Amino acid sequence: MMTISRKSKVEVLDVLPVFRPTMGQEEIEAVAEVMKSGWIGLGPKTEEFERKFAKFVNVKYAVGLNSATAALHLSLLTTGIGPGDEVLIPSLTFISTGHAVLYLGATPVFVDVSEDTLCMDPVDLQRKITKKSKAVIPVDYGGHPADLDSINHIAKVNELVVIEDASHATGSKYKRRMIGSICDLTCFSFHAVKNLATGDGGMVTTNNLKTAQKLRNLRWMGINKNTWEREELVAQRKYRQYGWYYDVAELGYKYHMNDIAAAIGLVQLKKLNQANKKRRKLAARYTNHLRDLAWIETPIIKDNVISAQHNYVIKTSFRDELNLYLKSKGISTGVHYMPIHHFTFYKRNLLTAKVPVTEEVWKRLLTLPLYPTLSIKDQNRVIKAIKSYEPQKS
């Protein structure tokens, strides 16, 4: 709550967050059901969530993990990325996109973004490819898909694997195709504030059976059968008995999803289309009210996409001043993102970037509150506060 003197007659306002999870009684009951079942680890709910998620995005296989970071790491690992290889990524993204490349001893090569969508620029991608390039990770910034046809074409010509970072894009479409069914591998995030939230979690989708099987082995310590699969039906097929035998053929990780997260995910998946529709309506309303302010540039949506609208990011030269002004009004904002190559760790390891658009545009980005339960009244608070701000030109 905002701290206001008792003598003040100013109304006490709740602080509006940038993001807010949208969960209810259904999610509570789903978790309770799992806890009562006695099976809360990697099990039947995870399997069900994977199957239904794959159907939702129109892909053959989906593999549930404990985070999108794990999804990116294992996706790179399954493609054989290692020391000496280069992976092309945008710098305007969350740090996991870069870290996942470094986990394998490979080198991230930073590609610039298009100023309008803030997604990877295919022209700069083509420029940055070398003989060491092995993969490209386009990021669907804010839920708006990257130029996937161009990127996939460039990748095919240069024999690169495309690993799409769709952490913001659960439920997005590109040219009538669901995100998750277009690239070699697609990584999703189910972090607490994402469009489909499970507290934490991730998913990789692919149409390649061999890749899916390898992902399943790697997510559970390299074990070739998970605990649920080792529960074998007895002859009458009414009971289960423990099948103790398994093999470990490769070095794996403890990255699997659990049935508590999956149970929440199944409920969230049913609500996703409606929640994303609400996000798009609120985003359109922001644009309608803010587009006439000369000092603000509102985000664009290309004609050939449907965005999951994970966030709503304006561009303004008065970003930092507006951030503080809105904070004084009890309105939280964010910056998505500070470019990866600006961080100390990346500078220390001499990971530089020639990305002029990214360098200029990130300084003007400001993320406004957006989530399905944002009321019109609270959104009006944001709009009114922005309109009351008077830019101080230096």
Steps between C-alpha positions, in 0.01 A plus 500: 500500500609858447600676826292815543464728805183456706436871460497460123168462327666334201356155428726210598569297186619144451826478310431353158753230403641458150391135493263298717432123493139409419397195700190388685315216669546260207878514534474448877280194452730360232800523733301346786405208278864430417608523863227258606601257226843441658674556167640853485820455296541428129191294429157470334407869524824603331434246226144630457617863490763417239244323284241777520755776451634327189147480363439867585801620298448236227832321542583132547705512820523717811745442786429658840788657692554707814579826316545663160869531585518121520304484174756718322795312651373154406389615154852619427646184653289268282626677188862431594600860576835521680832684536605685186144531371313828458131553573328810364270673749357847561651701785158648578371203696505344847841381614407129471525515121868589527582288803366182337755541220785552747400194704622291206823690445368652178511870409190722472515733199268796543261586220321834480123540520247669274401834649126443456447150647819476712548150358811366324586678175546240223728733302742532791469127567625428148792739555611334823514138377848344484645152447473449877124572510295198601166632629280807523261594782236753393303649791130581471524830684192582707307220331546640147653225283829571328522491118509122509469430127804714422698363794417137416596558136835652595559218747422231243735649241779522761421165669413654835262359760221739600412498870215745553484674838125535543510581871263792435298337224287218641188518288644725227451432129718575198329494160219284644747249647531447872827602658655171607445324168718707264868463599727201567448548874293754691553589866220628725499654846236437767659735755266652759414811296486343153178463300478135602645488851580194711712674765801401296547263211575468132437293191678405178295409193626322189379279216813283522451176697871439552546852638201461734634171635843652561343796681306263727815309588706812565237664722516210749871438560547307175277219628329318213172447689340736746344376822148514360595294196658239728168437669389200296152351482459148640326233296147601607585864414331618820803571715852633456826353619839669515729430205840569650725457197627795297817606323703824491666542161594870515556792736164653581349769720230542766280712275167317486159650575295368794132413525415795726616746233341290225163495679504881517609507135204290390257748656691799364503347152119488499491870587781613272310607189255710700777652714705590191190653340459722808867600478456602136192706581680683779802557275279641224337729755840631611591569138171676431549735795875562466558514124439876480773587750784627283768396751388134513525228237253218554582139401399359163350166409571370150202392288624142469522424873283459806700594807460338840565857621710402797591861562427851376814702430498864397798693366578844639807720534372586849509136617681548831315817598163342416594188697559709813189711442277194471663350807397811696143427385511141628552351153781251439679480166793299368771493237516196271788477450843637576708342220687188607839624382478793743526272804831478685538125449472535123735799488752314713494214253545739206157422355433819309235587245450719198127560524423871439121468507510310829741755649265785417156351553544330838555839665144595401312185605250506785267213588156599630275289725323227304332181621156341442356619833606863447173689538392782271501723807863417576601527136338844494722590795805418290372687195400805703838510675690479171290777348557720805877468465668802342829412327782731600710554189866567574 
